[in-house]
């Protein structure tokens, strides 16, 4: 497959209306949950992104059939007869570890390769294992493969997570719905995607209460009580936040449709703190700005705190703000790799462990840059829109993991942007 780059000429223009896709971080886990339905489920509002394609292939290797029509996936797990996921797929995407919980729930065992994905932190899965062990799961690791068994079946338990890990909460949730008795997950992740997963599980016959809060309670049901369902994925709050940053950079007005503003409380608060006007409706957010950007301090934290997945985008905003901003990354230790690329474009950023001191500059300059991870890639493209001259963004495979037709949507908002094959550069 020919590699591509995004070429952006800075024109400082992003305005209009854009529709966000379904949430990547929700759809992937909903696809995994379909394993518990033991039949044909329908998932609506599923984005066209490479991570979804990989998860579909993981499910197909397990014996499922997956087909797509538009933004709807039909997933039939009737003939799933394997509980082992192949390394060559799992190594491409860390979210594939989310099949661990439903496979254990369905078969009482699972063999899952250790996950891969963005190189933005260790992302240890210890909490997944500790939580599942409390439910009666036993683990062995053999040559990079986790082998899970349930010698005495799955039993409900009270588990307090050391950290409100999204992945650990999801895996525990998907295993505990078919565990015998009551499970309580304390210090659970509160992300909207957790609530979306719980809603689908409940539609399949599970009994989950409290999702979206720090205490989730699950009354286990027999596996035979779980059935297929039809479910619509919530809108992607991170894609929405990315476009809102674009509107804030250029002044807008830019309106994002298809997302609940309640999913973005801290991002909206910080946009306002930086001098933006933000209006909200039931499923839309509009941003505009007429005054200079002002500096801001940001700390990434689990939801409802400021999302780590918007840290790079807001670092870009801070790079063009008046005065000095401090950004503290508390979730992933390597997420500041993006700063080096932004500095190639003229940003003034000083890194100290998990803190970034960002001194605002008057102008960024176009340059060849590389996506270091999914969100960094998206932010670099936005940087090109407000930079002087031409910016080439390389390694688009990161952007394609989480943004559907990113360049096309930005072009519809007025950006001077195109995707070209690397071989066509210089032509």
C-alpha positions, 0 to 999 in steps of 0.5 A: 500500500502506497504511503500517503502524506497530508499537505496543508497550506496555511490559510487560517480558515476553519468555519462551518458545520461538521458531523462527528462520527461514532466514538472510536473508543466506544465502538471497539468495545461494543464490537467485543461485547457482541461476543456475549450475544451469541448471535447477530447484533447490529451496531449503528454509527460505527466510524470508518477507521482502521482500528475498527477494521482490525477489531473486525478481523479479530472477531472474524478470526474467532469465528464471527462474521462481520459486514458493514453497510454505511456506518452500520456493522452486522456482527454475527457471533453464532459460530464463534468457536475459538477463544484465541486471538492472533498476535499479528492483529492484537499487536497492531492495536491495544484495544484488542485486549478488550476481547479478554473479558467477553471471551472469558465470559463466553468460554470460561477461558481465553488466549490473548496476545499482549496488546500493541498500539500507540507508543505513548506509554506503558499502558500496563494491563496489571489492573485488568488482570487483578480485577479479573482474578478477583472474579475467579480468573487464573492467568498464565503468561506464555511467550507473550500470550495471556492464557486465562482460565476459570477453574471454579467459574466466574464469581461476583466480587467487590473490587476497588481499582487502583486507578480508574482505568477505562480498559480494566473497567470494561474488561471487568464489566464484560466478564462480570455480567455473566459471573455468579452473584453480585460484582461491585467495581469501585473507583471505576472509570466514568467515561461516557464510553463506559456508560455506552458499553453498559447500555449495550450490555443491558440491552443484551440482557445484563443487569448493570447499574451505576455506569458513568459513576465511580461505583458500578454494580453488576448482578450476574445473569447466566450466559444463556440469558444474554442475547444479540441486540441493536445499539447506536454508538455515542458520538466521538467526544475526542473528534469533536474536541479536535474540531473545536480546537480548530475553530478556536485556532482560526476564530470560527464560527465552527459547529460540531454536530453529533456529540453530547456537550456533557461529554466535554465539560473540561474542554469547553471550560478551557476553551472559554478560559482561553478567550473563546465563545462556546455555545451548546445545544442538545447534540452540538457545540459551537465555538468562535473567537474574536479576541487573542488566545489567552494562556491556560493551565491544564492537567490531564485526568480521568473523566470528568477531568481534562482528557489526555486525548485532547492534550496535544490539540490544546498544547497547539492552542497554548503555543499561539496564546499570549503569555505562558501556559503549563500543561501537566500530563498525568495519564501517559508518560510519553505523550509529550513526543508531540512537542518536538514536532510542534517545536519544528514549526516554531513553537516555544515549549520546555519539557520537564518530566510530565510538565510542559511550559508553553510560551506563546509565539506570534506565528508557526511556520510550515514544516515537514512533521511526523505523527507520533501518535493518533492525537498528535497527528490530528493536532499537527494537521491543525497546526498546518492550517494556521502556520505560514507556508506549507506543512507536510504531515507524515505517518498518516496511519496514526490519524487513520486509526481514529479519524474518519476522512479527517482531511475531507472534513477539514477541507469542507470547513475551508482548509487548503488541504490534500492527501497525496501519495509519497511518490507524488511529492515533488510532482 
